[in-house]
Amino acid sequence: VSLSVPAQWLERVSQALVQSEAAWEWQIVPADTPNATIALVNNADGVLVAQEPLVLAVPFNHSWNYANLAEAQAIVANGHPLAKAMPWSAMLPTQRPLLIDGYQPDDPEYPLWDQWSLVGQPGYETAVADLAAILQPALAPQPVIKLAAVGDVNLDRSLGNAINEGHIDYPFLNFAPYLQAADLAVGNLETSLGDVGEPQPKNYTFQSPPAAAQTLGRAGFDVVSMANNHAMDYGPESLLQGIGLLNEQGVAVIGAGANDAAARAPFITEAGGLKVAFLGYVQVPVEVTSHFDTASWTATADAPGLAWAVPAQITEDVTAVRPQVDLVVVILHSGYEYVIPPSQEQLDAAHAAIDAGADIVIGHHAHILQGVEFYKDGVIVYGLGNFAFNIDGEPNTVLLNVWLDADGVRQLEFIPAIIQFGGQPRLATPDEGAVILQQIYDRSRAFPMP
């Protein structure tokens, strides 16, 4: 039976047929071969064997976000100088898909699909059915997972008062559905957590109530980093208490622990058929007025503390875990407060992580949004700013969605938000959101686009 196959499917179809035990003798011919017995055809009536979302990809930092289905179909049919129609799996992280009728490619209601079907000559219906049974699993799209990430979370002050008054879900009330909808959700816990210990000699000390661990677990967080300059505000006893309380709620902690090995240890989990490792690090300057040095909290072989962002150690940790997993996510707390450009220490640590094999680095500490760098084979989101935090400063923030497959980052999405008085984030209005997104795009232009 002659089978015409387009070039992009040739390798996978050939491998599937070699591994099959079908009763037919298949002869693969080029897609333009006339009178082939069976043809694998794009968007044609036949027996469906492969499909995935068809996206209209635009540059990451372009302001165009939406198209309706009619507009999208016209672009697919006629082409467009900016929006490129392609299968979702072919999209690069430097691109962004237009929302079609408001839907992302992984939404069940997404209306635009790239479909491949088998069309056979009359009398070969059995051969088509047998071939479909072979090709449907072989041509299935690779697994994709969605990671939701936010910046600094501090559940002391007003948000801590709300929790103590019994309003456990208040801090993330507007964003719990987004966190829970993701396969994995991660944030930076910018506070100690518990009810033990004494405040340390520094400018600001935070301690969120013990019930804040329940707040994070119920909101949907799977992982939090405590590698930051507030995790030990009430000393090592409070750090260890907080880790225990979070673990009881099913929230893993990275970047801090009972000793150096625990602080630098990856958290490894599986989601959507992919194994993911998380690592967390901190590198911040000495406080100007109190002269407190967060590096003094670095964990040692026999003392609790944090994982300091030494590039050589990041390289060692990422290199060690990379063969064990499909994806590596590094959380980095670094830079200068309220300064848009990343510090040299930020750059060095983030680049070391990607050079060693991390797929994405997600950062914070500046308390403002910073840019995105597409560096070698990875992505660095330098600063997500504050998220749930009663603090003076710019209220603009985002929730970051990252779609990942076995090859790394496929797509980024920033959901704009505003931190309200008291620290609770809410969704931004369309006008507010446009400003927030433009901030990120403008700040990302400082980095060369591959």
N, C-alpha and C positions, 0 to 999 in steps of 0.2 A: 504494500500500500504506500503510495507516494504521499509525503506530507510536506507542504510548503510552510516554511517557518521564517519570520522576519529575523534579521540579524541580531536584534537585541535579546531575543529569546533562544538563540541557537544553542548556546552552551548549556543552559538549564534544561531545555527539552532533550538534548542529546544525552545528558547524564541520566535523566529520568528514564529514558527508553532503555539505556544500557542496563540499568538496575531493575527493570521490570521483567516479569515473566509472562508477558502477553503472548497469545498464540499467533499474533500477526508479525509479519516481517516488514519493518518500517524502512522506507527509503526517504531520507530527509533531502529536500530540494530547496533552492532559494525561493524567496517569497514571490518573485515575479514569474515563476515557472508556470506556463499555461497548462490547463487541464490536469492539475494535480488532483489526486483522489480526495484528499482532505487538506484544507488550508486553515491556518491559524490567522484569524482576521480581526482587525481592530474595529470595535463598535459596529458589529454586524449581527444580524439575526443568526442564531446558531446555538450550540451548546456552550454555555458560559464556563470558562476554565480559569480565568484570572480577572481580577478587578482591583483597583485602588483609586483613591481620590485623584482627580485631575485638578491641579492648582494653577492659578495665574500668579506667577512669582514676580515680585517687584523688588528693587534694591531695598535692603534693610532700613536705610535711613531716609526713604522717601515718604512723603506725607499721605500718599494715596492708600486708603485702607479698605474701601468697600466697593462692591459691584453687585448689582442684582443679577438674577439668572439670565435674563435676556441679554444684558450687557456682556456677561461672561461668555455666553454662547457665541455672540458676535465676534468677540476677541479670538475665541478658539477657531472659528471659521475663517476669519479674515486676517488674523495676526494683529500685532500691536507693537509699536516701537519700544514700549517700556515693559508691559506685562507679557511674560513668556509662559505659554501653556506647556505644562510638563507633568508627568506623574509625581505625586508627592514624594516618593522615595528618591527621586532624582534631584530634588531641591537642595541647594546649599544653605548653610546657616547664614551666609551673607545676603540671603534673599528672604523675603517674607511673603506668604500667600495673602492675596486679597480675601477678605471675608466675603463669601458669596451668600447673599440674602441674610447676612449676619452670622453665618456659621463658619467655624473652623473645620479643616479637613477631617478631623477625627470625630466631629459631631455626627450622631446618627442621621440627622436631617440634612447633612451636607448634600447638595443636589447635583454636583458635577463629578462624573466618574470616567475613568479610563478603563474600558472593558475589552477583553479578548475572548473570542469564541471560536469553536471549531465548526467549520462548514464543510459538509461532505457531499459527494456526488450521490445520486439516488442508488439505493441498494447497499450502501455502506453504513447504514445506521448503526449496526452492531459494532463496527470498527470505531465509529465516532464515540459511541458510549464507552467502549473499552479504553480508548485513548483519553477520554475526559477523566476517567477514574484514575489514570496514571498522572495526568498533568495537573489536576486541581490541587493536590497537596504539594506537588513540586514547584508550582508557580505561585503559591500563596505568598502574600507580602510578608516581609520580615517583621518580627515583633517591634512595636513602638510603645514607649511608656512616656507618661507626662509627669514631670517634676514641677511642683510649685515651690517657690522660694520667696522669702521676705527678708527684710533687713533687721534692724535693731528692734528687739522686743523687750520692754521693761514693764513689769507688772507690779511695780511699787507705786508710790504716790497715789494719784486719783484712781488709777485702775486697780491698785491693790486694795484701796478702800472699798471699791465696788465688789471685789471678790470677797472681802471680809464680811460685807453686808449680805452675802448670799447670792450675789449676781455673778455666778461662776462663768457664765457664757458671754457676759457683756463685752469684754475686750475685743473679741473676734466675731461678734454677732453678725456683722455685715460680710464677713469673708470666710466663715466656716464652710459654706457650701463650695467655695472654690478650693479650699484646702482639702476638703474631704473628697472632692471629685478627682483629685490628682491621684496617681498611683503612689507617689511619695511626696511628702511635704517637709520642708526644712526651714529653720529660722535661726537667728542668732539671739540667744537669751542674755541680754545685756544687764544682768543683775545676779546677785546671789539669790538663793531661794531656801527658805526655811525659817526657823525661829531660834537658832543658836548662834553663838559667836559674838564678837565685838567688832564695831566699825574700825576700819584700818585708817592710818594717818594719811588721808588723801583728800582732794577737793570735794568730791561727791561720793557718797556711799549709798548703795541701794540693796535692799533685801525684800524680795517679794514674798508674800505669805505662803505657807505650805500648800494651801489649796490652789495656788497658781499652777501647780503641776497638773492638777485635774483640769484646769482651764485649757492648758496646752493640749492635753490628750483628747479632750472632748472636741476641741476645735479641728483636730485632724492632723496635728503634727506627728510625724514619725521620727524625726531627728531634730535635735537642736545642738548648735555649737555653743560651748561655754569657754571657748578660747577667746577671751576678750578682757578688757581692762576693768570689768566690774564683777566678774564671776566669783572673785575671792574678797569682795568688799567686807565680808564679815568673817574672814579667815578660812583656814582649811576645813575646820569642822563643819561650817555651813556649806562649803563646796560639796563635801561628801554627802551631807544630808540631802542637799538638792538633787544630786545625781541619783541617790536612792529613791527619793520621792518621784522623780521623773520616770525612772525605770519601772516603778510600780504601776504607772499609768500607761506603760507601753511606749514611752518616748525614749529613744536612745540618745546618749550624750556622746559627742565627739570633742576632741581638743582639750579635755581636762580629765583628771583621774587621780587615783590614789598614789600613783608614781609615774615616772617618765614613760614606762612601757604602756601603761593604761592611757595616758594622755595622748600618746602618738598612735595608739592602736586604731585601725579602721573599724568602722561599723559596716558590716557586710550584710546585705539583704537581697531578696529576690522579688521582682515585680514583673508581671507580664511576660515571663519567660526569660528575663534578663537579670543577671547578677550584678549588683551595684555596690561599690565601696564608697564610703564617705570618710573624709579626713578633715580635721579642723586645726587652724593655727592662728596665732596672734603676733603682731609686731607693731607696737605703737610707741610714740615718743615719750620721753619723760615729761611729767606734768610740770608746767612752767612755774606755778606759784608754790605748790606743795613740794615740788621736786621728787614726787613719788615716781618710782620706776617700775612699771608693770613687769619688766623682765625679772624682777626679784621673785615673782610668782612662778617662774619656770619650774616644772616638776623635776624632781631628781630621782635617783634610783630608790630612795627610801622616804621620800616626802611628797605629799599631794601637791598638785599644781597644774600648770597649763603647758600646752605645746607651743613653744616659741618658734616663729617662722624663720628658721635658719635655712637658707636655700639648699645647702648640702643635705640637711636632714629631710627636707621635703622630697628631694630627689631620691633619697634612700627609701623613704616610706612608700612613695608612689611606685617606684621600681619594684619593691617587694610585693605589693598587692596586685599590681597590674596583671600578672599571669593568672591570677585566681578568679578574675571577674571579667565581665563584659564592658563595664563602664566605671570610671573613677571620677568622683565629684569632690573638689577641694573647696572648703569654706575658709575664707581669709579675712581676718579683722585687722585692717592696717590702713596707714595713711595719716593725713593731718585733718583735724576737724575743720569743717567749713571751707576746705580748699578743693576746688574742682579737679585739677590735674592730679593723677596718682603720684605718690612719692616714689623715690627711687627704690625704697625698700619694698613698696607694693609691687612695683614692676619686677624687681628681681625675684621675689617669692612667687608671683603668679607665673612668670615665664619659666621658672624652674619646675613648677608643677606640670605645665603643659609639655615642656621638653622631656620630662620623665614619663609622660604617657597619660596624664590626666585629660579628660575630655572637656571639662568646664571648671573654671574657677569663679566662685560667687563671693563678692566682697561687700564690706560695710565698714563703718567707723567714722566716716566724714560727717555723718548726720545730714548729708545732702546727696542727691543723685549724681553719679559720675558716669563716664562713658563706657562703651563696649569696644573691646579690641578683638578682632579675629586674627589670632596669632597662630601661625603654622597650622597644625591640624586641630586646634582647640579654640575655645571661646573664653574670653575673660570679661565678666561683668564686674567692673571695678567697684561700684558702690550702689547699693539699693537704698541707702539712706535709712531713716527711721521708719518704723511701721506702726507698732502699738507702743506709744511712748508719750508720757506727759512731760514735754520739754519745750522750751522756747526755741524758735527757729522756723525754717521754711516748712510749711505743712505738706508740700508735695511729696508723694511717694508712689510706689507701685507694688503690685504683686507680679512676680515673674513666673511665667509658664515656660518650661523648656521641654520640647519633645526630643527624645533620644532613641536611637536604634543602635544596633551592634557596631555601626560605624562611627558613632558619636552623636554630636548635636545635629539635629535636623532642622529645628525651627525654634525661634524665640518669640514670645509674646509678652508685652508689658500691659498690665491692666492698671490704669491710672487710679490713684486714690488720694484722698485728702485726710490728714490727721486733724480731727476735730479738737476743740477745747476739751481738755481732760485726757486726751491721748487715744481715744477710740478712732480707728480709721473707718472711712466710708468710701463708697464708690464716687469717683469724680464725675461731675457733669460733663457733657460733651465738650463744652468750651474749656473747662478746666483741664480735661483730658488731653485736648489738642496741645495745650501749653506744656503739659508735663511730658508728653511724648516728644515734642520738639526739643525740649531741654536735653533729653537723652540723645536724640539724633545729632544735635549740634555738638554736644560734648564728645560724641563718638568720632566726629570728624577729625579730632586731634590725632587719630591713629590711621595709618595707611590702610586702605581697603585692598585685600588681595585681588 
